[in-house]
Amino acid sequence: MGAAAKRAKREEFRQKVAKVTTESGEGSPATVLQLPQKRYYRQRAHANPFSDHLLDYPLTPAHMDWSTHFPAFVNPDSTQKTLSGSRKLLKDVEVVDIGCGFGGLLVGLAPAFPTH
């Protein structure tokens, strides 16, 4: 989650707490809500950008516009199009590591694709 989203979430929670405590007349100890404590959260290696952003996902790899990522492999024949309407590549994309983690996927795939 981005910093702005976290701040908004905290503020929303504080407003709910204020509403509960005012509706219940100062609130009994059982009804008073508290912010989650950091010590109960698991530490993660990275943040998942797909969970905290609104992104457009291609339906399949055939719908992906690979030409922006691999311009050197764009087919010079402009009539060759992908399902998304972008220009096809001369060579298909075989492996894509989107960079979430410590690189274990590429290390594991290296023996299977020694020429890539």
Steps between C-alpha positions, in 0.01 A plus 500: 500500500629844424561755774193704406279190504635399842433845641147494359438153647625609844285813489196294399565264792538789745168646381331163558651484849378851577151412374479181708620671818262797463198281416556276801553789741878484551492130423558213733842330488348221289377739228801733476692423181877528480736537207682176409841468661806471279648211698223270374581553134722264302799666335502465122782526249303727271164661437278349235433781251205311355311507827517873566461652154230501237666348194367369171600136461516328158265202471776275367863542386359531146316815610816658643670785315856364515628751244549767767729267697685342204514765223797331329282193428198678349391345170563748215180373329239740642215267397612243759304595813437344842153455649540837672571668165869564564776388264617140535855409595737302280561260788257393773564593861579177685569606859403817684626571850301796627742561784307406810736329738870430519565363149456133586286439190777606262764308694282188483422542129860571395594131459186436292573792264881519474499711180260768625 
